[in-house]
Amino acid sequence: ALRRAIENWRTTNPEIAVSMGAPLLTDEASMLAALNAMRLAGPPFPGEVPDPEEAVIWVGHGSEPPHNAAYRQLAALAARQTPRQYVGCLTGCCGAGETIPALAAAGWKKACLMPLFTVAGHHAANDLGGDGPDSWQSRLRQVGIGTRVLLRGMLKHEAFAAMWIGRLRDAIQKL
């Protein structure tokens, strides 16, 4: 839909050059780079001792099929690469109803919720770390998993910012 909107705009504004960068998660290589960025940005944080009982759950917005395939693939790669790192979504696949029972079945006692959002706004504050009964934090606590939430968007982490800058460079080179 975004590509169509850009193409429509180009037809009425041919004198202005426009380029669109690639999504962050486009292929396995970009997903492995994202997983590395997640590893670098997640716990343990400076000054902390690694906690072997704490899972790290990165929760993104998600999307409806067929576009949620990237999240499903990222979650599968995370499970193979780093067993304590999980990928969840607010919408579509990898939702709380799927991810939280898997965490409980795996025996995790603690979890650190990390926003897989560009900025940590409403969704991070309410849907991840809120006190309401449907928040990820509340649902984790209901199954006996202690929870902490880091309200820090992806752009606050150097490795993610570097990925976006690379996408911007590619888009500018197309011009």
C-alpha positions, 0 to 999 in steps of 0.5 A, spaced: 500 500 500 505 504 501 509 503 494 502 504 491 501 511 494 508 513 493 507 511 485 501 515 485 504 521 488 510 520 483 505 521 477 503 528 480 510 530 482 515 527 477 520 533 478 521 530 486 525 524 486 523 519 492 526 513 494 523 507 499 528 503 503 527 496 505 523 494 511 528 492 517 526 484 516 526 482 509 530 476 509 534 471 513 540 475 513 537 482 516 533 477 521 540 475 523 542 482 524 536 484 528 537 478 532 544 480 534 542 487 535 537 484 540 542 480 543 546 487 544 540 491 546 537 486 551 539 484 558 544 483 562 545 491 562 551 494 564 553 493 571 548 487 571 550 479 572 546 475 567 540 471 570 539 464 567 532 464 570 530 470 566 527 470 558 528 476 554 521 477 550 521 482 544 514 484 542 513 488 536 506 490 533 505 484 529 501 484 522 495 480 519 497 474 515 501 473 510 505 479 512 506 476 519 511 471 516 517 475 518 515 475 525 514 468 525 521 467 522 524 471 526 521 468 532 524 461 529 531 464 528 531 466 535 529 460 538 535 456 534 540 462 536 538 464 543 534 460 547 532 465 552 530 470 547 523 470 544 519 474 539 512 476 540 507 480 537 501 484 539 497 482 533 497 476 529 502 470 530 506 470 536 501 473 540 501 473 548 496 467 548 501 463 544 508 466 547 506 466 554 504 459 555 511 457 551 515 461 556 511 457 562 512 450 559 519 452 558 520 453 566 522 461 566 521 464 572 522 471 570 522 475 563 524 482 561 519 485 556 523 489 550 519 493 545 520 491 538 518 498 536 521 504 533 519 508 539 517 506 546 510 509 546 503 507 548 503 500 546 510 499 550 507 503 556 500 500 556 500 493 552 507 491 554 508 494 561 501 496 563 497 494 569 491 492 565 489 485 565 491 484 558 498 487 558 503 482 557 506 484 564 499 482 567 499 476 563 506 473 565 505 475 572 498 471 572 502 464 570 507 466 575 513 469 571 516 475 574 516 481 570 520 487 568 519 492 562 524 496 559 520 502 556 526 503 550 524 504 543 529 500 538 532 507 535 535 508 542 539 502 541 546 503 537 545 496 533 538 498 531 539 505 529 545 502 525 541 498 521 536 503 519 541 508 517 544 502 512 537 502 509 537 510 509 543 509 505 541 504 500 534 508 499 539 515 498 543 511 493 537 509 489 536 516 487 
